[in-house]
Amino acid sequence: MSDKEKRIAVIGIIVENEESVSKLNEILHEYRTCIIGRMGIPYKEKNINIISIAVDAPQDEISALSGKIGKLSGVSSKTAYSGITG
């Protein structure tokens, strides 16, 4: 697979620290061209937000996005990749 082959992936994000939301949104805005869709669910009873981001981008770009998200305080993320490339 070449470095520029695109991958389809879903990034699952749990936000436990509300103070990190604005920085998270800045990062997502920075990567907006590779985001296919986004779904956010506020779970008020647990005071967390659950977000899923569908992306179509080169694997290194997806890894960079996920890495930046994971470095935010009180935010965790995991990425699941499709087997489809192209």
C-alpha positions in Angstrom: 0.0 0.0 0.0 1.4 3.4 -0.9 1.5 6.2 1.6 -1.1 8.1 -0.3 -3.7 5.3 -0.6 -6.7 6.3 1.2 -8.3 4.3 4.0 -11.8 4.4 5.4 -11.9 4.5 9.2 -14.0 5.3 12.2 -12.5 7.2 15.2 -14.4 6.6 18.4 -14.0 9.4 21.0 -14.9 9.7 24.6 -14.8 13.2 26.1 -14.7 13.3 29.9 -13.2 16.7 30.3 -15.5 19.5 29.0 -12.5 21.9 28.9 -11.0 19.9 26.0 -14.1 20.3 23.8 -13.0 23.6 22.1 -9.5 22.2 21.3 -11.1 19.0 20.0 -13.3 21.0 17.7 -10.2 22.9 16.4 -8.5 19.7 15.6 -11.6 18.3 13.8 -11.9 21.6 11.8 -8.2 21.2 10.8 -9.0 17.8 9.4 -12.4 18.7 7.9 -11.5 17.7 4.4 -11.1 14.0 5.3 -14.1 13.8 7.6 -17.1 12.0 5.9 -19.4 12.5 8.9 -19.6 13.0 12.6 -22.1 11.9 15.2 -22.0 13.2 18.8 -24.1 11.9 21.7 -24.1 13.8 25.0 -24.5 11.3 27.9 -25.7 13.8 30.5 -26.2 11.1 33.3 -22.5 10.3 33.1 -21.3 13.8 32.2 -19.4 12.6 29.1 -19.7 13.0 25.3 -19.4 10.1 22.9 -18.4 11.1 19.3 -17.8 9.0 16.2 -16.0 10.4 13.2 -16.0 8.6 9.8 -12.9 9.5 7.7 -11.5 8.8 4.3 -7.8 9.7 4.2 -4.3 8.3 3.9 -3.4 6.2 6.9 -0.7 8.6 8.1 -3.3 11.4 8.2 -5.8 9.3 10.1 -3.1 8.3 12.6 -2.0 12.0 13.0 -5.7 13.0 13.7 -6.2 10.2 16.2 -2.9 11.0 17.9 -3.7 14.6 18.3 -7.2 13.8 19.8 -5.7 11.2 22.2 -3.3 13.8 23.6 -6.1 16.0 24.8 -6.7 16.0 28.6 -9.7 13.8 29.5 -10.2 12.6 25.9 -9.7 9.0 24.7 -9.9 7.7 21.2 -9.6 4.4 19.2 -9.6 3.9 15.5 -11.0 1.1 13.5 -9.9 0.7 9.9 -11.9 -0.8 7.0 -10.1 -3.3 4.8 -11.0 -1.1 1.7 -8.2 1.0 0.3 -7.9 3.1 -2.8 
